Amino acid sequence: MNNSMKKSLLLLSAGLLVTGTIACTKESTAPRLRGSNLPQSLEGQYATLIAKGGERIDSAQVTSGAFELDLPDTISLTRYDVELGGQAIGYFPESGTSTIIPDSDSEGYTYDETSTPMNRQLATLTEEYNTAYGDYVRESLSLQEAYKAAGNKVTPEISKKGAELSDRFTARVAEIARKCFEENKDNELGRMALSLYPTSDSKGFVELYESAGDLIKEDPDLKKLYELQQAEQKTSAGQPYVDVTMTDETGKEIRVSELREEGKHLLIDVWASWCGPCRAAMPHLAEIAKGHTSTIKVVSIGGINETFEANTQARKELGMTWTTVFDTTTAFADAYGIQAIPTLILINPEGTIELKTNDANEMSAKIADLGL
């Protein structure tokens, strides 16, 4: 073999080795965020990656309807927002490429089918929730028109349709959130889905939380909500009342048992001076306090995100002549899982909770049904 042939074989071998090395090299799995088919109006603008606290992580300019951001594989797998043209879309920096495209069903953006799993699921969660909410708003506007046509009166039919609309929306959101959560029980998307779950379904929330991984269970906001939902379950209709000890503005301790009167139902109203619906419920309470003196004792408990001075002033303005308590540590609200006010709780003489509701009309109807 002459030197020329040897040289050619060596070059060929080297080429095969290089080719083999390239073919066997593992493709980078660092997160990559792209934009594609973006509208002309975004040309020259920047897609900016924003952390939860508002910190700008990185940005890329839109050129010819596209942009690209290569992120370090050390970036935390938490939710970020991508700001683009005055709008935002959530983003999870999973390994692999996720591509933002215009959403044909809205004026916003979504992820294409080749994007990473969490971002595709995030897009689905967002789309399904927005659709459900859009339907809810449209039906609500229709009810408002019916309300106006009835001379601005809430007829029994309107009230029934409103309750049914609210129940349908709540059930739909619960289904959407549960489906996403079940596939993401120990990651940031699961935490987001559980945060979206309706608080009105305490049983469902507790069930999902208890099946979650540590990442979700260690979230302080969700942990607090879990405790409230547990308390809500323990103090729902049919359960025995909880004898909470409250501390008023003078430091005096007051127990719920001390507020009860033998042979009477106890109606507790959890309210606050700043709460419009609480103020609107006061005529119902005044009627109950005045018209059922022999069968019902009414007590209003304030103290949620308000000062004693503001509470005192509101009581004067509203003419609240019945028993009131200012709970400085919101011990009652915590023990009873209060998440919305007003909350009205009717306890019978035997100590069982007859009804727990946010609707003063429902409470009045219950009192009528019981013949009190």
Secondary structure, DSSP 8 states (H G I E B T S, - for coil): --HHHHHHHHHHHHHHHHHHHHHHS----SEEEEE-S--GGGTT-EEEEE-TTS-EEEEEE-BTTBEEEE--TTS-SS-EEEEETTEEEEE---SEEEEEEE-TTSSSEEE-TTS-HHHHHHHHHHHHHHHHHHHHHHHHHHHHHHHHHTTS---HHHHHHHHHHHHHHHHHHHHHHHHHHHT-TTSHHHHHHHHHS-TT-HHHHHHHHHHS-HHHHT-HHHHHHHHHHHHHHHTSTTSB----EEE-TTS-EEEHHHH--TTSEEEEEE--TT-HHHHHTHHHHHHHHHH-TTTEEEEEEE-TT--HHHHHHHHHHHT--SEEEE-TT-HHHHHTT--SSSEEEEE-TTSBEEEEES-HHHHHHHHHHTT-
